Amino acid sequence: MSSEKIVDALGLRPMEEAKREELPVVVDVVEDQLPDIDTSDIDDDETIKDIEQARGNIKNIIQHGDDALKEMIDLAKQSESPRAFEVASGLMKTLLDANKDFVEMSMKKKYAKEEKMGPKEAAQTNVTNNNLILSTADLLKMIKGE
């Protein structure tokens, strides 16, 4: 059976035609050519919601990854395959990275909330320093009530 009959039967184009067609040219975009994006109109609440959503997604991935890791370790033990243990260790590394991302998202959320509150409210700690410089004679007079 010739390849032309197969091409006709399946309704395909011959390879020669496909090779002759010009492929689209992919243009690399240099970062300097990208338009500047004005982020001043982005709402702080929206940023916090985005961080919370990303944090939730990472938490979900970690939970499912823990289940998958348990199953992968059981499978590796049963099969005693070095490749299975290699895959399990790769999954462990991925989950470790996800945990780091989770903590990083928590820190970003904390800083975003502090920025939203403003520097005055975020760093509102009252420190009262009462310095009393006395001699022992003055201290005795204060104690005696003189």
Residue pairs with C-beta under 8 A, 6 or more apart in sequence:
3 14
4 14
6 12
7 13
7 14
44 112
44 115
44 116
45 116
47 112
48 109
48 112
48 113
48 116
51 105
51 108
51 109
51 112
52 109
54 105
55 102
55 105
55 106
55 109
58 98
58 101
58 102
58 105
59 102
61 98
62 95
62 98
62 99
62 102
65 91
65 94
65 95
65 98
66 95
68 91
69 88
69 91
69 92
69 95
72 84
72 87
72 88
72 91
73 88
75 84
76 84
76 85
76 87
76 88
114 122
115 122
134 142
